[in-house]
Every structure is written in C-alpha cells, then in structure tokens.
Amino acid sequence: MELNSVYICGFMGGYEWILIILVVVLLFGGRKIPELMKGLGQGMKEFKNARNENDKEEDKKTSEEKQ
C-alpha cells in the first residue's frame, strides 16, 4: 500500500465510514448501489485486461528486439 492510502484510512474510524456509507445511500438510493458496484467492477476488469494486453505487446517487442 502506498503511504497516502495508509495515511487517509488510518485516521478514519467507524463513525466516519458509517457517515460516508449513509451519504452514499442517500445520494444514490439502495437500488442504484449494486448497479454502481457492477459498473465499477466491469471497469476495473477492462482496465486490468487492457494493462495485461499492453504488457504482452511490450514483452513481444522486447523479445523481437533481442533476436
């Protein structure tokens, strides 16, 4: 973990997390939250796949240059 994420999460207690969750539920409603999480998961999956494809292309170029 990066130092910044440890710093931010380290100072947030239970009441702060409850307040954040309450605000999210009030803003988006109980029905929209699963849809938002599904979209977030799909976006993360697409990002990971794109990153892996990019890594494979770089490895292929590197191996071609070595030959």
MODELLER restraints for C-alpha pairs under 7 A, 6 or more apart:
rsr = mdl.restraints
at = mdl.atoms
